[in-house]
Amino acid sequence: MRFPRATNLVFGFEHQGGARRFLGDLEARMRKFGLTLHPEKTRLIEFGRFAVENRKRRGLGKPETFDFLGFTYMCGTTYPMKRFIVRRKTVAKRLRNKLREVKELLRAKLHDPIDEVGKWLGAVVQGHMNYYAVPGNINSIDSFKAQVTRHWLRSLRRRSQRHRMHWGRFRHFVDKYLPKSRVVHPYPYIRFHAIHSK
């Protein structure tokens, strides 16, 4: 019998010993039901506020990163205060796959009206931002929009060999239909203060 894939989870522990005990208990618990943890996705990593200093003291490199729900998580610091922060950026594979999908759909819409395609692409870029536009990920958002813009321009130039679309004219459609890159989701503490401020 084949069971459906379970939800991905991330657990945080203050001490390595607690993490190892939990993993052992979890594996034993799942074995009772004939289940196993995914061998490639299940791992213990040193991550968090003290990971950089502790690893440097032991002569190791930067803390590992991990992917979760479309984001790559990594240890970082704020500027200029140098306070610890968990940084997130769009998983590179997810970004490539989405751009490949947009490129293929643009090819299918090659002869559709420019305004119709522009509205569709605007919704695609906005939807991407609605999920991925978190603090610290603006470079990935800019990259996604730039690549979508490039694919759209190539598509328009391909459909009209006699009158090639020049950038000046194309810029009008970009400004009209594609939303400007911005952070949609503020830090949690900003949302908290906005809701609970007195």
Residue pairs with C-beta under 8 A, 6 or more apart in sequence:
3 35
8 41
8 68
8 69
10 66
10 68
11 19
11 22
12 47
12 48
13 19
13 22
16 44
16 46
19 44
20 44
23 42
23 44
26 37
27 36
27 37
30 36
30 37
43 66
45 63
45 64
45 66
46 54
46 55
46 63
46 64
47 63
47 64
47 66
47 73
47 75
48 63
48 75
48 84
49 84
51 63
51 75
52 62
52 63
52 75
55 61
55 62
55 63
62 75
63 74
63 75
65 72
65 73
65 74
66 72
66 73
67 73
67 91
70 90
70 91
70 94
70 131
70 132
71 88
71 89
71 90
71 91
71 132
71 134
71 137
72 88
72 89
72 90
72 91
72 92
73 86
73 87
73 88
74 86
74 87
74 88
74 89
75 84
75 86
75 87
76 84
76 85
76 86
76 87
76 136
77 83
77 84
77 85
78 85
85 136
87 136
88 134
88 136
88 137
89 136
89 137
89 139
89 140
90 132
90 137
90 140
90 141
90 144
95 140
95 143
95 144
98 128
98 144
99 144
99 147
99 148
99 151
102 121
102 124
102 148
102 151
103 151
106 117
106 151
106 152
106 155
107 155
109 116
109 117
109 120
109 155
110 155
110 158
110 159
111 159
114 156
114 173
115 177
117 152
117 155
118 173
118 176
118 177
118 178
119 177
121 148
121 152
121 177
121 178
122 177
122 178
122 179
124 148
125 144
125 145
125 148
125 178
125 179
126 179
128 141
128 144
129 141
129 179
129 181
129 182
129 184
130 184
132 140
132 141
132 144
133 141
133 181
133 182
133 183
133 184
133 185
134 183
134 184
134 185
135 183
135 185
135 186
135 187
137 183
138 181
138 182
138 183
141 181
141 182
142 181
145 178
145 181
148 178
149 174
149 178
152 170
152 173
152 174
153 165
153 167
153 170
156 165
156 170
157 164
157 165
186 194
